[in-house]
Structure formats: C-alpha cells, structure tokens
Amino acid sequence: MLHVIRTQLMSRPFLWLLFICNLLGTIYGFYWYRNQMEATEWYWNFFVPDSPTSSGLFTLLILLWLLKKSSPLLEMLSMVTNIKYGIWACGVIFTYGAADGAIEAQNWMLVLSHGAMAVEVLLYNFAYKFDWRWLWVGAVWLLFNDFVDYVYGIHPYLQDGRFLADVTFWTPVLSVATLLLVAMLRPKARTNWHV
C-alpha cells in the first residue's frame, strides 16, 4: 500500500498538478506581500516573503523531479522552510484567533494553504536524497532570517502587537525544532525514486 502511494506521489501527472498548484500559490504569496515589500528597504526584501519563498523552493524542486534531476540542497531548504513557515503561520493565526474568539474566513484559507506547505514536504520525505549533514545550511538560513526578522523588524506583519514578544521568542525555537525534526527524518540516504 505504501509503495502504491509513493508511486502515485511521484507520478508525472500528479507532480505536474502539484507544480501548478504550488506555482500559483507562490505567485499569490508574493502578491500578498507586495505592500510590505514596497514599505521595506530593497536590501531586506529577500527576507520579507518567507512563505512564498518557501513554496517557491518546493515548486523548483518539483520541476527538477519532472526533469529527472535532483538537488540535495534544494530538497533540504524546501523541507525546512516549508515546515517552519507552514507551522509558524498556523500558530500565529490560531494564537490571535484564540484571543479574539474567532478566526476570519480569509485566515482559514491561510491555515489550509500553510498547513499544506508543511504536510506536502513531509509526504515527500521518502524521495529526498539529502542526509542530515546538509542541515547546517538550513540552520544558517532559518536562524539568520529569524535574526533579521526580529532585530530589524522585517518579520511578516502581525494582526497587531499583542503577541509580538511571544512570536519573537517562539520563532527561533520553532526553527531549532524544525531542524531537529528534519535531522531525525534524515538518518541515512533514502531509496532513489524516479519520475
């Protein structure tokens, strides 16, 4: 049964569907961040759109698979960023929703899309070729981004400032937890799967 699921996940029609969905989500994500990017100094703009950059990395990875190529670096970066920012967005939305007593419809869309970001990269763990030794690059990426976000105020806009201190504390904790999770999932090289 597991083999059937994995074969379906790596089938070209399914990968094309996943590629299109992630590409459209990535484009919309950059559009979502347009105002914050316009209000941010150009040299910090790379650090502003965390989620669309993450989904964009996975979109590129899917394209590589469709071209029968691979990149351990891209696999690792797409995995750690999508897990971290997928969980981060859901956590922030639920925090505000619990405090406010409700979650708006638009935020439920964000919960679904960001939750899917984390789930989809975990589903493809079997197909990745990178091992845990690549994670030092991911650690630099995530933790430097956290530093820039909360020292220079480049983090995604929050609903308001009520939970800024909490988010500032828990975001690097989530980065470390993500790295530890991925390290546990990548104990050795995986079986190579081909499209």
N, C-alpha and C positions, 0 to 999 in steps of 0.2 A: 504493500500500500504506500509506504513512504517513497519507494522508488518511483511509483506512478506519479505521485505529487511532485517530486523533484523533476521528473522528466517533463511534466506539464509546465512547471515554472520556467524551465529552460527552453521550452519550445519557441520557435521563431514567431509564430502568430501572437503568443502571449507576451513575449518580450517586446514586440512592436506595439502592442496595446499599452503595456506598462511604460514604454518610452514616450508615447504620445501623451499619456496622462501626466507623467512627470514633467515633460517639457511644457505643457500648458500650465501646470501648477507652478512651475518655476517662473515662467513669464508673468503670470498673475502675481506671484510673490514679489518680484521686482517692482511691478506696478504698485503694489500695496505699500512698498517702502519709498515711493517716489518723493513724497513730501519730506520725510526725514532725511533722505539723501540730499535733497535740494537745500535743506537747512543745515547740513553738516559740511565742514571744510572738506574739499575734494580729496585731500590726502588721507582722510579717515573713512572715505566712502566704502572701501573694501570691507570694513568691519561692521557696517550697518546692517545689510540684509542677510542675517545669519541663516534663516530658514531657507530662502530661495537659493542661496549659495549651496547649502547642504543638498537640497533636492536636485540642483543642477549638477553636482558631483555624481550623484547616483544616476542621473539621466545620461551623463557622459559614459559612465561605467556600462550601462545597458547597451549603449551604442557600440562600445568596444566588444561586448559579447556578441552582438549581432554581426560584427566584422570579424569574429573568431579571433579576437585578440584579448589580452588581459593586461592589467596593471596593478600589482600588489599595493603600490602607493595609493592609487585612486580607490581601490577596494577599501583600504583601511580608513582613508579620510572620509569617504562617503558613509561608512558604517558608523564611525564615532560621532560625526557631526549630525547625522540624521537621528541617531538615538538620543543624543544630548539635547538638540534643539526641539525634537519632537516632544520629548518628555517635558522640557522646560516650558514650552508654550502651553501645554495642557495643564501643568502645575500652576502656572500664573493665572490662567483663566479660571481654574477651579478655586484658587485662593480668593480671587475677587468675587466669584460667584457665591462662595460660601458666606463671605462678609456681607454681600448685598442681598442675599436671599434668592437670587435668580441669575440665570445665565442667558444672555440675549441670543437670538437665533443666529446672528452673524458669528458669535463666538462659538456656538455649537459647530458651525461649519469649520472654524479654525481648529477645534478639538478633533474633529474627524480627519481633517487633512494632515494635521501634525501628528496625530496618533498613527495614521497610516505611514508616515515617514519612518517612524521608529520600527513599526511592525515589518514593513517590507524589507528593510535591510537585514533584520534578524531572520526572516524567512530564507534569505539567500546566503546565510552563513555557510551552508554546505558547499556552495560554489566558489567561495573565495579561496585564493591561493596564498594570501599573506599569512605570516605567523606573527606571534605576539611581539617579536623584535622590532617590527615596524612601528610599534606604538609610541616610541619616543618622539617621532614626528607628529603624531596625533596629540601627544601631551603638550608639545610646544604650541601647536595650532590652537588647541582649546584654551589652554591657560593664558597664553598671550592675548587671545581675544577677550577673555574674561578681564584681564588687566586693563586693556584699552576700554572695554565697555564700562567698567565701574570706577576707573580712576579718571578717565576723560569724559565720561557721560555719553558714550556712543551706543549704549545698550538700546534695545528696542523700546519704543515708547510704551509706558505703562498707562493703565487707565487713570491713575493718579499716584501721588507719592506715598500713600498709606503703607505700602509694603516694600518700598524701595530698600530699606535696611535688610529686610528678610531676603529679598531677591539677591541683593549684593552678597549676602553670606552664603545662601544655598546654591548659587550658580557655580562657583568653583568646586563646591562639594559634589554637585552633580557631574561636573567634568571628571573629577577623580573617580567617582563611582562608575561612570561610563567606561573609562579606560580600564578599570579593574574587571568589569563585566566582559568587555571585549577580550581582555587577556585570558579570562577563563574559557571563553568560547573558542579561542585560537591556540590550543595547546600544542598542536602539531599541524603539519601540512595536510590539507584535505584531498580527497579524491578529485581528480580533474574531471569536470563536466564540460561537455562540448555542446554548442548550439546546433 
